[in-house]
Amino acid sequence: MKKIIITGILCLLVVAYIFAQAKKQPLAQASIKRGQKVFESTCIVCHQKNGGGVPRLNPPLIKTKYVLGDKSQLVQIVLKGLNQPIEIEGETYNNVMPSFAQLTDEQIADVLTYVRNSFGNKASAVTPALVKAERAKTQ
Amino acid sequence: MKHFFKIVYCIAILCIADTSYAQRKTAVKAKTTTVNAGLKLPTGFHASIIARDLGVARHMAVNSKGDIYVKMDRVKNSGGIIELSNPADNGIARKKTVFGEYGGTGIAIKNGYLYASSNSNIYRYKLNADEQVEDTGKAELIVSGLLDRGQHNSKSIALDNDGNIYVNIGAYSNSCQEHDRENGSKGMDPCPILDSAGGIWQFKADKQNQTYGDGVRYATGTRNVVGLDWNNEINSLFVMQHGRDQIGTMFPQFYEAKYADEIPAEEMFLVKKGMNFGWPYCYYDPMQNKKLLAPEYGGDGKQVGRCAEMEKPVVAFPAHMAPDGLLFYTGNMFPEKYKNGAFIAFHGSWNRNVTGQEGYFVAFVPFKDGKPSGKWEVFANGFAGVSKIESTGDAKYRPCGLAQAPDGSLYVSDDNKGNIWRITYKGK
């Protein structure tokens, strides 16, 4: 009997885990899909279709610590922009990035989740809650 | 047994796939080693690569012996200037010396001196009887303290025949908005950037330690100029302006997306002292052939306003192609058509959003008596190495600098990898 109960609990846990994953995945997928739209209307001009940026002007979004690393810092860049030359792997990028604070928390979360999971990148999602918290810091 | 067949089948597929891949690789290889070194040229011209992988190779200057001085964007192996030997004999430009511990773009030879610029200073080196730099460690500081805020910081140079040097000081902004490149941010009026940038300054070519106060504000309202050259035929300065970015994405209410890709034109200006070319208030629409009021200053794609008084271009090129090199051809090698005409190295666009990226070639404009005498045409194409460029990174090479050798051949530098092409004419 004890064995059956343990097995039962284990089974339930596995099923719950699968459900949780299944629920999580579509959410991230939906966010990525929405994020792609934001990217194409807002970011693509400078960062280019392939996310590779423009040599010495606009930084690439492919496998850089700015994109894959600290999510708070990444959100801050979108909210405040960047008006200093930035160095990535020995290359300096000179163009100014304006603030995109006019985007909603969800749009910023979506586009960053898209960028962190495109162009060969793979990283966790950015949530609207994080964007909201970071936005509060800037005000 | 069934498995055995499956395995054999798989191996066979892999073999076929591998051979076709190998064939594809050789085909690509064969294409890049054609006689024209990857470039498409008018009949009778020939191209070869005389130096490879130098780094971010910007402008070039050639001395009377045919040695090439290449200005590098950054210091590499303790130097920002590379001297290459004359490639006329064996087709290869050998690295002779590396010196000048500063990155930059501008370089020129005049009256026994090699002039070179960092992004804030101009230096010069004395040349000996062979037109070689006498002492690479001895640079005279001609001008210092020119504004460098990252954006548009190349200080390209040109010299006239009266002892003056001209330098472009690019505006550290796209269109002088209160917040650069931000949607809805207003244009500053008057634009304070124009006090110290967004124009061409003139300095004495032989006087040391000059700064802004010693210079003459020769022309204003040029957003960013990288290619400039002195035209000896009419004794005048010509410059190529990089027009503003993002007019369509920031003001979709005034411009249909495809139309927006074609504005503003990249402009060639004949520069006389005191001229105003209109940045940031105006831009040139090549379809309407007009300088129009920029939308940050109340424009709507039709209004002219104060732009009626601004100087017009002598040639208007398609938008965003980024002209980085200008050279008036005075050699005797090329056919008569090319004599005194202008070659322009287009670095290639990144913000033609709908119609696709353009440029990545060297263009030519025929001139007669210092005026364009025909339409511009593509002279050397194929630097990108791909037929369609969706993202700037797709382009393998990007033309930047131009120089003329004593024998009349033309050099083109690429600042992506640092290759230098030599283009010669051998007849039909």
Boltz contact constraints between the chains, C-beta under 6 A:
constraints:
  - contact:
      token1: [A, 45]
      token2: [B, 249]
      max_distance: 6.0
  - contact:
      token1: [A, 45]
      token2: [B, 351]
      max_distance: 6.0
  - contact:
      token1: [A, 45]
      token2: [B, 353]
      max_distance: 6.0
  - contact:
      token1: [A, 48]
      token2: [B, 391]
      max_distance: 6.0
  - contact:
      token1: [A, 48]
      token2: [B, 392]
      max_distance: 6.0
  - contact:
      token1: [A, 49]
      token2: [B, 390]
      max_distance: 6.0
  - contact:
      token1: [A, 49]
      token2: [B, 391]
      max_distance: 6.0
  - contact:
      token1: [A, 50]
      token2: [B, 391]
      max_distance: 6.0
  - contact:
      token1: [A, 52]
      token2: [B, 391]
      max_distance: 6.0
  - contact:
      token1: [A, 52]
      token2: [B, 393]
      max_distance: 6.0
  - contact:
      token1: [A, 54]
      token2: [B, 350]
      max_distance: 6.0
  - contact:
      token1: [A, 54]
      token2: [B, 392]
      max_distance: 6.0
  - contact:
      token1: [A, 85]
      token2: [B, 150]
      max_distance: 6.0
  - contact:
      token1: [A, 94]
      token2: [B, 150]
      max_distance: 6.0
  - contact:
      token1: [A, 94]
      token2: [B, 151]
      max_distance: 6.0
  - contact:
      token1: [A, 95]
      token2: [B, 151]
      max_distance: 6.0
  - contact:
      token1: [A, 96]
      token2: [B, 180]
      max_distance: 6.0
  - contact:
      token1: [A, 96]
      token2: [B, 181]
      max_distance: 6.0
  - contact:
      token1: [A, 98]
      token2: [B, 181]
      max_distance: 6.0
  - contact:
      token1: [A, 98]
      token2: [B, 182]
      max_distance: 6.0
